[in-house]
């Protein structure tokens, strides 16, 4: 049954369909509806958060739902809510308010605000997405754990507390699928895996030895097949698309393209096998060329792809390796005009990005150990846990903003920027390639408008990288003055003759011919400021004569008044 009109916008429609499904099944241990027409007690919301989170964990769901703006009786209709209506920041601040009372400072995965039409009227509905409790740790609100008895919120019974606390980190990827065999695998995917395996281990295993193994023998040797049955890892990497029904929740990757108004312009969904899905996903991404001037020593801009393809490939493969597939959900690659965001379900095991960037970092464990091992053997992910560090280094070496990781929800969300945000930041990185990574990281936070702790500000100030006070911090004027001096030095000194000759040649290639006045207009402002007008005229004449003597250009007529310069 449909309780309201479904929106045309893809994102809104996705959540609206979810709400319609929730209303169909109505309230249970992981779903609660409230009218909340104007306001609602924060303490009660906190208790709902704890209860729905714990019950979602026990039912092996990704999340629970608290919904405002829906009737609390069995009539199942929209009533609308004005709870924290207006500025979106009210809901964002509320996330922080809730996190103060929740175990581990957890908060809502998302708060979805939906304007829905029913019977000709528009109703505002809020959907609070509550993450499932972490493995082995009950979610508490102000020191107490809550649960559900049917649709009632109650203190979490001791048996449920024990069930959560005794949970073990079993490897989902190693689990065997009883109704499976080799016929569920895609032959092309197996061939790719075989070649990748041979290439990865070419120094340890001869190609002939691998070729002599049957498909089942090879995959059994890698523990991807056990007694003829497939593991989840085998089906995920090598399975036929039509066999996704063998999973409890079908893994998928979704690419979405957003326009300048952040509306979805295009999208595509990709199924298993995941061993070659990255090429298909990246085939959708528009990697345009981007021009910028990292220094003042040339008038030619640097031209680079907006995104490094290795970087995107590494992040997507990391999503495949480390997603929590028990939670369902999809891996998303969202393409915006100036950045790409990549999201996968499941918490970030190292807990903070700072730990990963430390030299010698090793993860405490892998969520999908067998899957990660197989992906290393198939040369899909970094074997030394250095992939993320390299991602940061690539952006730093391009003088681009560093990646942004959002780890506050039960998913990992990383944003990769495809443009320069602050030119002074860019010039500092170019002029000081030996700058400590800590300084680069903190400067990146500053250019994005993020608040820095006092010790970070003191560190940047000590290194003469910032000035200002309080909220009015900015990159040091001394750096800016150095760049201005460098620019003025270039204007006074000028460039070598090859630079000007290349400009002339490029112009003639572009337009075919040019009279002397055209080339004069082309070069005049680029010649050193310390030259007089007559000296500039002489310099241009000397450059043309030199190119002519080298046989690179010639006049197309004996009449010097009307002749054009052309390439020989």
C-alpha positions as CSV (number, residue, x, y, z in Angstrom):
1,X,0.0,0.0,0.0
2,X,1.2,3.5,-0.8
3,X,0.5,6.2,1.9
4,X,1.8,9.2,-0.1
5,X,3.0,10.3,-3.5
6,X,6.5,9.2,-4.3
7,X,8.9,12.1,-5.1
8,X,10.6,12.3,-8.5
9,X,14.0,13.1,-7.0
10,X,16.1,9.9,-6.9
11,X,17.5,10.4,-3.3
12,X,14.2,11.5,-1.9
13,X,12.3,8.7,-3.6
14,X,14.8,6.1,-2.2
15,X,14.0,7.3,1.4
16,X,10.3,7.7,0.7
17,X,10.1,4.1,-0.5
18,X,11.9,3.0,2.7
19,X,9.4,5.0,4.8
20,X,6.5,3.4,2.9
21,X,7.9,0.0,3.7
22,X,8.4,0.9,7.4
23,X,4.7,2.0,7.6
24,X,3.6,-1.2,6.0
25,X,5.3,-3.3,8.6
26,X,4.6,-0.7,11.4
27,X,6.2,-0.5,14.8
28,X,8.5,-3.3,16.1
29,X,11.8,-3.7,18.0
30,X,13.7,-1.5,15.5
31,X,11.1,1.0,14.3
32,X,9.2,3.7,16.2
33,X,6.8,6.3,14.9
34,X,6.0,9.6,16.6
35,X,3.8,12.5,15.7
36,X,6.0,15.1,17.4
37,X,4.0,17.9,15.7
38,X,6.0,20.7,17.3
39,X,8.6,19.5,19.9
40,X,9.7,16.3,21.6
41,X,11.7,15.6,24.8
42,X,15.4,15.0,24.1
43,X,15.8,12.5,26.9
44,X,13.1,10.3,25.4
45,X,14.8,10.5,22.0
46,X,18.1,9.4,23.7
47,X,16.3,6.4,25.2
48,X,14.8,5.5,21.8
49,X,18.3,5.8,20.3
50,X,19.8,3.3,22.8
51,X,16.9,0.9,22.4
52,X,16.6,0.9,18.6
53,X,20.4,0.7,18.3
54,X,20.7,-2.4,20.6
55,X,17.8,-4.2,19.0
56,X,19.2,-3.5,15.5
57,X,22.5,-5.1,16.6
58,X,20.7,-8.2,18.0
59,X,18.7,-8.6,14.7
60,X,21.9,-8.1,12.7
61,X,20.4,-5.0,11.0
62,X,22.4,-2.0,9.8
63,X,20.2,0.5,11.7
64,X,16.9,1.3,13.5
65,X,14.5,4.0,12.6
66,X,12.8,6.8,14.6
67,X,10.3,8.6,12.5
68,X,8.6,12.0,13.3
69,X,5.5,13.2,11.5
70,X,3.5,10.0,11.3
71,X,0.4,9.0,13.2
72,X,1.0,6.9,16.3
73,X,-2.2,4.8,15.8
74,X,-2.9,2.0,13.3
75,X,-4.5,4.4,10.8
76,X,-1.1,4.8,9.3
77,X,-1.1,8.3,7.8
78,X,1.1,11.4,7.7
79,X,0.5,14.3,10.2
80,X,3.7,16.3,9.6
81,X,6.2,17.7,12.1
82,X,7.7,21.1,12.9
83,X,10.4,19.6,15.1
84,X,13.6,21.8,14.6
85,X,12.1,23.2,11.3
86,X,13.9,25.9,9.5
87,X,17.7,26.1,9.2
88,X,19.2,22.7,8.5
89,X,21.9,23.5,11.1
90,X,19.4,22.9,13.9
91,X,19.3,19.2,13.0
92,X,23.1,19.0,12.6
93,X,23.5,20.6,16.0
94,X,21.0,18.1,17.5
95,X,23.3,15.3,16.3
96,X,26.0,16.7,18.4
97,X,23.7,17.2,21.4
98,X,22.6,13.5,21.3
99,X,26.2,12.2,20.9
100,X,27.1,13.7,24.3
101,X,24.9,11.1,26.1
102,X,25.5,8.1,23.9
103,X,28.2,5.4,24.2
104,X,31.3,6.3,22.2
105,X,29.8,9.7,21.3
106,X,27.8,7.9,18.6
107,X,25.0,9.8,16.8
108,X,22.5,9.4,14.0
109,X,23.8,8.1,10.8
110,X,21.6,10.7,9.1
111,X,18.5,12.8,9.7
112,X,16.4,12.7,6.5
113,X,14.0,15.6,6.0
114,X,11.2,14.7,3.5
115,X,8.4,16.9,2.1
116,X,5.7,14.3,1.2
117,X,2.4,14.9,-0.5
118,X,-0.7,12.9,0.6
119,X,-4.3,13.8,-0.3
120,X,-3.2,17.0,-1.9
121,X,-1.4,18.3,1.2
122,X,2.4,18.5,1.9
123,X,3.7,17.0,5.1
124,X,7.2,17.3,6.6
125,X,8.6,14.0,7.8
126,X,11.8,13.4,9.7
127,X,13.5,10.0,9.5
128,X,16.2,9.5,12.2
129,X,18.6,6.7,11.0
130,X,20.1,5.1,14.2
131,X,23.2,2.9,13.8
132,X,23.3,-0.6,15.2
133,X,25.3,-1.0,18.4
134,X,28.9,-1.9,17.8
135,X,30.0,-5.6,18.1
136,X,30.3,-6.5,21.7
137,X,29.3,-3.0,23.1
138,X,25.7,-2.2,24.1
139,X,24.6,1.4,23.2
140,X,23.8,3.3,26.4
141,X,22.0,6.7,26.9
142,X,23.4,8.6,29.9
143,X,25.0,5.4,31.3
144,X,21.9,3.1,30.9
145,X,21.2,0.6,28.1
146,X,17.7,0.3,26.7
147,X,15.9,-2.2,24.6
148,X,12.4,-2.9,23.2
149,X,9.6,-5.2,24.2
150,X,7.5,-5.2,21.1
151,X,6.9,-1.5,20.5
152,X,7.7,-0.5,24.1
153,X,11.0,1.0,25.3
154,X,12.4,-0.8,28.4
155,X,15.7,-1.2,30.2
156,X,17.8,-3.7,28.2
157,X,17.4,-7.1,29.9
158,X,20.5,-8.8,31.2
159,X,20.2,-11.7,28.7
160,X,20.3,-9.2,25.8
161,X,23.3,-7.3,27.4
162,X,25.1,-10.6,27.6
163,X,24.3,-11.5,24.0
164,X,25.8,-8.3,22.8
165,X,28.9,-8.4,25.1
166,X,29.8,-12.0,24.1
167,X,29.6,-11.3,20.4
168,X,32.7,-12.4,18.5
169,X,34.3,-10.9,15.5
170,X,33.6,-13.8,13.1
171,X,34.7,-13.4,9.5
172,X,31.7,-12.9,7.3
173,X,33.8,-13.4,4.2
174,X,34.9,-16.9,5.4
175,X,31.4,-18.2,5.9
176,X,30.4,-21.0,3.5
177,X,27.2,-20.7,1.3
178,X,25.5,-24.1,1.5
179,X,23.5,-23.9,-1.7
180,X,26.5,-23.0,-3.9
181,X,29.2,-24.6,-6.1
182,X,31.7,-23.6,-8.8
183,X,28.8,-23.2,-11.3
184,X,27.8,-20.0,-9.5
185,X,31.1,-18.4,-10.5
186,X,31.7,-16.3,-13.6
187,X,34.4,-17.8,-15.9
188,X,35.7,-14.5,-17.1
189,X,36.1,-13.3,-13.5
190,X,38.0,-16.6,-12.6
191,X,40.3,-16.0,-15.6
192,X,41.0,-12.5,-14.4
193,X,41.7,-13.8,-10.9
194,X,44.1,-16.4,-12.3
195,X,46.1,-13.9,-14.3
196,X,46.3,-11.4,-11.4
197,X,47.4,-14.1,-9.0
198,X,50.2,-15.2,-11.4
199,X,51.3,-11.6,-11.8
200,X,51.3,-10.9,-8.1
201,X,53.2,-14.0,-7.2
202,X,55.4,-14.4,-10.3
203,X,58.5,-14.5,-8.1
204,X,57.1,-17.2,-5.8
205,X,54.9,-19.3,-8.0
206,X,55.6,-20.3,-11.6
207,X,52.9,-19.5,-14.1
208,X,53.0,-23.2,-15.2
209,X,52.2,-24.4,-11.7
210,X,49.1,-22.1,-11.5
211,X,48.0,-23.0,-15.0
212,X,48.0,-26.8,-14.1
213,X,45.4,-26.2,-11.3
214,X,41.7,-26.4,-12.1
215,X,39.5,-23.5,-11.2
216,X,38.2,-25.4,-8.1
217,X,41.8,-26.5,-7.1
218,X,43.1,-22.9,-7.4
219,X,40.3,-21.4,-5.4
220,X,40.4,-24.2,-2.8
221,X,44.1,-23.5,-2.4
222,X,43.3,-19.9,-1.6
223,X,40.5,-21.0,0.9
224,X,37.9,-19.3,-1.3
225,X,36.2,-22.7,-1.8
226,X,35.7,-25.3,1.0
227,X,34.6,-28.9,0.2
228,X,33.2,-27.7,-3.1
229,X,31.1,-24.9,-1.5
230,X,31.7,-21.2,-2.1
231,X,32.7,-18.7,0.7
232,X,31.1,-15.3,0.7
233,X,34.4,-13.9,-0.5
234,X,34.4,-16.2,-3.5
235,X,30.9,-15.2,-4.6
236,X,31.5,-11.5,-3.9
237,X,34.7,-11.4,-6.1
238,X,33.9,-14.0,-8.7
239,X,30.2,-14.7,-8.7
240,X,27.7,-14.5,-11.5
241,X,25.3,-11.5,-11.2
242,X,22.3,-13.9,-11.2
243,X,23.6,-15.6,-8.1
244,X,23.4,-12.6,-5.8
245,X,20.2,-14.1,-4.2
246,X,22.6,-16.5,-2.4
247,X,23.6,-13.5,-0.2
248,X,21.4,-12.5,2.8
249,X,21.8,-9.0,1.5
250,X,22.9,-8.4,-2.1
251,X,26.1,-6.3,-2.3
252,X,26.0,-3.5,-4.9
253,X,28.0,-0.5,-5.9
254,X,26.1,2.7,-7.0
255,X,27.5,5.6,-9.0
256,X,25.6,8.9,-8.9
257,X,26.3,12.1,-10.8
258,X,25.1,15.4,-9.3
259,X,24.6,18.7,-11.1
260,X,25.4,22.2,-9.7
261,X,22.2,22.2,-7.7
262,X,23.1,18.8,-6.1
263,X,20.3,17.0,-7.9
264,X,21.0,13.5,-9.3
265,X,21.6,13.9,-13.0
266,X,22.5,10.2,-13.8
267,X,23.2,7.0,-11.9
268,X,24.2,3.3,-12.4
269,X,24.1,0.2,-10.2
270,X,26.8,-2.5,-10.4
271,X,26.5,-6.1,-9.2
272,X,29.0,-8.9,-8.6
273,X,31.6,-10.0,-9.6
274,X,33.6,-7.3,-7.8
275,X,37.0,-8.4,-9.1
276,X,36.5,-6.2,-12.3
277,X,33.7,-3.9,-11.1
278,X,36.0,-1.0,-10.4
279,X,36.9,-0.5,-14.1
280,X,33.1,-0.3,-14.8
281,X,32.5,2.2,-12.1
282,X,35.5,4.4,-13.0
283,X,34.3,4.2,-16.6
284,X,31.3,6.3,-15.5
285,X,33.4,9.0,-13.7
286,X,34.2,12.2,-15.7
287,X,37.9,12.8,-15.0
288,X,38.3,16.2,-16.7
289,X,41.6,18.1,-17.0
290,X,42.2,20.9,-14.5
291,X,44.6,23.8,-14.9
292,X,46.2,25.8,-12.1
293,X,49.4,27.8,-11.4
294,X,51.4,26.2,-8.5
295,X,54.2,28.8,-8.8
296,X,55.1,32.2,-10.2
297,X,58.0,31.0,-12.3
298,X,56.0,30.3,-15.4
299,X,53.0,31.7,-17.3
300,X,52.1,28.2,-18.5
301,X,49.5,26.6,-16.1
302,X,49.9,23.0,-14.8
303,X,47.4,20.7,-16.4
304,X,46.4,17.5,-14.5
305,X,43.4,15.2,-14.3
306,X,41.0,16.3,-11.7
307,X,41.3,13.0,-9.9
308,X,44.2,10.5,-9.7
309,X,42.8,7.1,-11.1
310,X,45.0,5.0,-8.7
311,X,43.6,7.0,-5.8
312,X,40.0,6.3,-6.7
313,X,40.7,2.7,-7.5
314,X,42.4,2.2,-4.1
315,X,39.6,3.8,-2.1
316,X,36.9,1.8,-3.9
317,X,38.8,-1.5,-3.4
318,X,39.2,-0.5,0.3
319,X,35.4,-0.2,0.4
320,X,35.0,-3.7,-1.1
321,X,37.5,-5.2,1.4
322,X,36.2,-3.5,4.6
323,X,32.5,-3.0,4.2
324,X,30.2,-4.6,6.8
325,X,28.1,-6.8,4.5
326,X,25.9,-8.0,7.3
327,X,24.4,-4.5,7.5
328,X,23.2,-4.5,3.9
329,X,23.5,-1.1,2.2
330,X,25.5,-0.2,-0.8
331,X,28.9,1.2,-1.6
332,X,28.3,4.7,-3.2
333,X,30.5,6.8,-5.4
334,X,28.9,10.2,-5.6
335,X,30.3,12.6,-8.3
336,X,29.9,16.3,-7.7
337,X,31.3,19.3,-9.7
338,X,34.3,19.8,-7.5
339,X,34.6,16.6,-5.5
340,X,33.9,12.9,-5.3
341,X,32.6,11.2,-2.2
342,X,32.9,7.4,-1.6
343,X,30.8,5.7,1.2
344,X,30.6,2.2,2.5
345,X,28.6,0.6,5.3
346,X,30.4,-0.3,8.5
347,X,32.4,1.6,11.2
348,X,36.1,2.6,10.6
349,X,38.0,-0.1,12.5
350,X,41.1,2.0,13.4
351,X,38.6,4.5,14.9
352,X,40.5,7.6,13.7
353,X,42.3,8.7,10.5
354,X,45.2,10.1,12.5
355,X,46.2,6.5,13.6
356,X,46.2,5.3,10.0
357,X,48.6,8.1,8.9
358,X,51.1,7.3,11.6
359,X,54.3,5.6,10.3
360,X,54.3,1.8,10.9
361,X,50.5,1.6,11.4
362,X,49.0,-1.9,11.4
363,X,45.2,-2.4,11.7
364,X,44.1,-4.2,14.9
365,X,42.1,-6.7,12.7
366,X,40.4,-7.0,9.4
367,X,36.6,-7.1,9.3
368,X,36.8,-9.5,6.3
369,X,40.1,-11.2,6.7
370,X,39.7,-13.9,4.0
371,X,38.3,-11.3,1.5
372,X,41.2,-8.9,2.3
373,X,43.8,-11.7,1.8
374,X,42.3,-12.7,-1.5
375,X,42.2,-9.1,-2.7
376,X,45.9,-8.7,-1.8
377,X,46.7,-11.9,-3.9
378,X,44.7,-10.5,-6.8
379,X,46.6,-7.2,-6.5
380,X,43.5,-5.2,-5.7
381,X,44.6,-3.6,-2.4
382,X,47.8,-2.5,-0.8
383,X,49.5,-5.4,1.1
384,X,51.3,-3.2,3.6
385,X,48.3,-1.2,5.0
386,X,49.8,2.0,3.3
387,X,47.0,2.7,0.8
388,X,45.4,5.5,2.7
389,X,48.7,7.1,3.5
390,X,49.5,7.1,-0.2
391,X,46.1,8.6,-1.0
392,X,46.9,11.6,1.3
393,X,50.4,11.9,-0.2
394,X,49.0,12.0,-3.8
395,X,46.7,14.9,-3.0
396,X,49.5,16.7,-1.1
397,X,51.9,16.3,-4.1
398,X,49.3,17.7,-6.4
399,X,48.8,20.7,-4.0
400,X,45.2,19.7,-3.8
401,X,43.1,19.7,-0.5
402,X,43.6,16.5,1.5
403,X,40.9,13.9,1.7
404,X,38.1,14.4,4.3
405,X,37.0,11.4,6.3
406,X,33.7,11.5,8.1
407,X,33.7,8.7,10.7
408,X,30.9,9.9,13.0
409,X,28.3,7.4,11.7
410,X,28.2,3.6,11.2
411,X,29.7,4.1,7.8
412,X,32.9,5.4,6.3
413,X,32.6,8.5,4.1
414,X,35.6,10.1,2.3
415,X,35.6,13.2,0.1
416,X,38.2,13.7,-2.6
417,X,38.6,17.2,-4.0
418,X,39.2,17.9,-7.7
419,X,40.2,21.6,-7.5
420,X,42.3,24.1,-5.5
421,X,40.5,25.7,-2.6
422,X,43.1,28.2,-1.5
423,X,45.9,29.5,-3.7
424,X,48.1,30.5,-0.8
425,X,48.0,26.9,0.6
426,X,48.9,25.6,-2.9
427,X,51.9,28.0,-3.2
428,X,53.2,27.1,0.3
429,X,53.1,23.4,-0.6
430,X,55.0,24.1,-3.8
431,X,57.6,26.4,-2.2
432,X,58.1,24.1,0.9
433,X,58.1,20.5,-0.3
434,X,59.9,19.4,2.9
435,X,57.0,20.7,5.1
436,X,56.1,18.3,7.9
437,X,52.9,16.4,7.1
438,X,51.3,17.6,10.4
439,X,51.7,21.2,9.2
440,X,50.1,20.3,5.9
441,X,47.2,18.5,7.6
442,X,46.5,21.5,9.9
443,X,46.8,24.0,7.1
444,X,44.3,21.9,5.1
445,X,41.9,22.1,8.0
446,X,42.3,25.9,8.2
447,X,41.6,26.4,4.4
448,X,38.4,24.4,4.8
449,X,37.2,26.6,7.7
450,X,37.5,23.9,10.4
451,X,38.2,24.9,14.0
452,X,41.7,24.1,15.2
453,X,42.7,23.3,18.8
454,X,45.0,25.8,20.6
455,X,48.0,23.5,20.4
456,X,47.6,23.2,16.6
457,X,47.3,27.0,16.2
458,X,50.4,27.5,18.4
459,X,52.3,25.0,16.2
460,X,51.4,26.7,12.9
461,X,52.1,30.1,14.4
462,X,55.5,28.9,15.6
463,X,56.3,27.8,12.1
464,X,55.2,31.2,10.8
465,X,52.5,29.7,8.7
466,X,49.5,31.6,10.1
467,X,48.5,35.0,11.5
468,X,45.4,36.5,13.1
469,X,43.5,35.7,16.3
470,X,40.4,33.8,17.4
471,X,38.2,32.9,14.4
472,X,40.1,35.2,12.1
473,X,43.1,33.0,11.3
474,X,44.7,33.2,7.9
475,X,47.9,32.1,6.2
476,X,50.9,34.3,7.1
477,X,51.3,37.6,5.2
478,X,55.0,36.9,5.0
479,X,54.3,33.9,2.8
480,X,52.1,36.1,0.6
481,X,54.7,38.9,0.5
482,X,57.3,36.3,-0.6
483,X,55.1,35.2,-3.5
484,X,54.5,38.9,-4.5
485,X,58.3,39.5,-4.5
486,X,58.8,36.4,-6.6
487,X,56.2,37.6,-9.0
488,X,57.8,41.0,-9.3
489,X,61.2,39.4,-9.7
490,X,59.9,37.4,-12.6
491,X,58.4,40.6,-14.1
492,X,61.7,42.3,-13.9
493,X,63.9,39.5,-14.9
494,X,61.7,38.1,-17.7
495,X,62.1,34.6,-19.2
496,X,64.7,33.0,-21.4
497,X,64.5,33.3,-25.2
498,X,63.1,29.8,-25.6
499,X,60.0,30.8,-23.6
500,X,59.2,33.6,-25.9
501,X,60.0,31.6,-29.0
502,X,57.7,28.8,-27.9
503,X,55.0,31.4,-27.5
504,X,55.5,32.6,-31.1
505,X,55.5,29.0,-32.5
506,X,52.4,28.1,-30.5
507,X,50.6,31.2,-31.8
508,X,51.5,30.4,-35.4
509,X,50.4,26.7,-35.0
510,X,47.1,28.0,-33.6
511,X,46.3,30.8,-36.2
512,X,48.5,29.8,-39.1
513,X,50.0,33.3,-39.7
514,X,50.7,36.6,-37.9
515,X,51.9,40.0,-38.8
516,X,54.6,41.7,-36.6
517,X,51.9,43.8,-34.8
518,X,50.1,40.6,-33.8
519,X,53.3,39.1,-32.3
520,X,54.1,42.5,-30.6
521,X,50.7,42.4,-28.8
522,X,51.3,38.8,-27.9
523,X,54.7,39.4,-26.2
524,X,54.6,43.0,-25.0
525,X,53.3,42.4,-21.5
526,X,55.4,39.3,-21.0
527,X,58.7,41.1,-21.6
528,X,60.6,42.4,-18.5
529,X,59.2,45.6,-17.0
530,X,62.7,47.1,-16.7
531,X,63.0,47.3,-20.6
532,X,62.0,50.5,-22.3
533,X,59.5,50.5,-25.2
534,X,62.4,50.7,-27.8
535,X,64.2,47.9,-26.0
536,X,61.1,45.7,-26.2
537,X,60.8,46.5,-29.9
538,X,64.4,45.5,-30.4
539,X,63.9,42.3,-28.3
540,X,60.9,41.2,-30.5
541,X,62.9,41.9,-33.7
542,X,65.8,39.8,-32.4
543,X,63.5,36.9,-31.5
544,X,61.9,36.8,-35.0
545,X,65.3,37.1,-36.7
546,X,66.6,34.2,-34.6
547,X,63.6,32.0,-35.4
548,X,64.1,32.8,-39.1
549,X,67.8,32.0,-39.1
550,X,66.9,28.6,-37.4
551,X,64.6,27.9,-40.3
552,X,61.5,27.7,-38.1
553,X,59.6,30.7,-39.5
554,X,59.6,32.7,-42.7
555,X,57.7,35.6,-44.4
556,X,55.0,34.6,-46.9
557,X,55.8,37.6,-49.1
558,X,58.7,39.8,-50.1
559,X,56.6,42.9,-49.2
560,X,57.6,43.5,-45.6
561,X,54.8,45.9,-45.0
562,X,52.0,43.3,-45.8
563,X,53.9,40.0,-45.2
564,X,52.9,37.6,-42.6
565,X,55.1,35.4,-40.5
566,X,54.3,31.7,-41.0
567,X,55.9,28.4,-39.9
568,X,58.5,27.1,-42.4
